[in-house]
Amino acid sequence: MLPQDPVILLSYMNTQLRDNYSSLESLAEGLDVPYSELEDAVKSLKEMGYAYDAARNKFV
């Protein structure tokens, strides 16, 4: 289950991507999270002004 608070979600996602996963797809698979739930999280972060940068593998 992903954090519901957007600020904690941002920190959690970036930490997981930095330390454990090479992409959003591998993060979803590794955490056993349905990709649709991950898409909702990405949408939530986008609403806060953050977008996933695949080249840097983090939300900026």
N, C-alpha and C positions, 0 to 999 in steps of 0.2 A: 504494500500500500504506500502510495506516495504522499508526502506531506501536503496538507490542504492550505496552509498559510503560504501565500505567494513568495514572501521573502525567504522563508525557510526552504521552500521548494527550489528557489533559485540556487541557494547555497548547496542544498543536497544534490541537485542535478549536476552542478559544476564540479563538486567534489567527487561524485561517482564517476563522471566522465574523465576527470583528471587522473584519478587513482586506479580505476578498475576497467573502464570500457572505452573502446575506440570509436564508438558511434552510438547514435540514439537507438538503432536497431539492436546492437549488442547489449545495450543497457536494458532495454525492454525484455530481451531474452534472458539475460543474466538475473534480473530481478523477478522473472516470471510474472511480468505485468503485461496485460493485453496491450497491443500497440494502440488501440483506440483510447485507452486510459492515458497513455503517454502523449497522444495527440492532444487530449484535453489539457494536459499539463503544459504542453508547448503553447497552446492557445492562451492559457492563463498568463504565461510569461510574456507572450507577445503583447497582451493587453497592458502589461506593465512597462512595455517599451524594450523588451529584450528579445533577441532573435538568435536562433542557433546558427553558429558559424562552423560549418563542417570542416573547413580547413584548419581551424584552431581547436575544434572539438570542444566547444564551450558556448555558453550563452553570453552574448555581449550586448 
